[in-house]
Amino acid sequence: MTERWVINASPIIVLAKIDSTWLLEELADKIIVPQAVVDEINAGPVNDPARKFLATSPWPIANVRVNSVVQAWDLGSGETSVLSYALVHGGWKAVIDDAAARKCAHTLNIPTMGTLGVILKARKKGLIPEAAPLLKAIKSHGFRLSDHIISQALKMFLDEDWP
């Protein structure tokens, strides 16, 4: 099955901070980034790792026409563009972390995965020896995910423990 992902800012930002954007490229067959996401990342500091990554990334940038059903959810422009793209282009997974955006996606039957899912999938595919070190690293860079959720996910999907 072809993995086609439309990616929001948060997964790019957090994985760039720990030099792990390569995981996205290894896990997905096709990746696209909406222009609104690029704009959001480029609004950050010039030396931001995500901004530097996107400047040289081979991923196509899409000008996305915002879907009125998604727009009604009043999400951020990046989330709205990601979900609009995935809604209109069947077979694309929205890679987003925002809880409200994930709720919207669920309501609209848009498949999703977050940064935690990316790391778990990378571990399951043998791209990384353990998930916990990457999860600790993203948390140290301000990624907000409860220890309880991480612990449950590691135990359920990988039979790993969370310190």
C-alpha positions, 0 to 999 in steps of 0.5 A: 500500500502506498503511503501518501502523507500531507504534513503539517508544521508541528511534525516537521518542526519537532523532527527537525529539532532532533535531526530526524526528518529523514524518518518522514522520507523513509516512511512515506512514499509520497509527501506534500507540504501545503504552502500555508505550512511552509509560510508558518514555518518560514515565519519562525527564526531564520536559523530554525532547523525546520526552516532550514530543512524546508529550504532544501527539501525535495518535497513538493509544495502545494497551493491548497484550495481551502475546503469550506467544510474544513474551514468551518472548524476554525483551525489554524491555516496549516491544519486547514490546508492539510485537512483540505488537501487530504479531504479532496485528494483521497488516499492521503494521510494527514500528519498532524498533532493538533487535537482539534484538527485530529477531531475534525479529521476523524469527523470527516473520515480523514486518516491521520497520524501524529509525530508519536505515530511517526516515531512508533512506525519508524521503530516498528519498521526497524529504522530506529532501535528504540522509540523512547530516546526520540520521544524524550528528545522531542519532549525536551524541545517542548513537544507536549505529550503526556507521559501517560499517553507515551507509556501506553503507546510504547507498551501497546505497539512496541512492548517498550517501557517509558522511563 
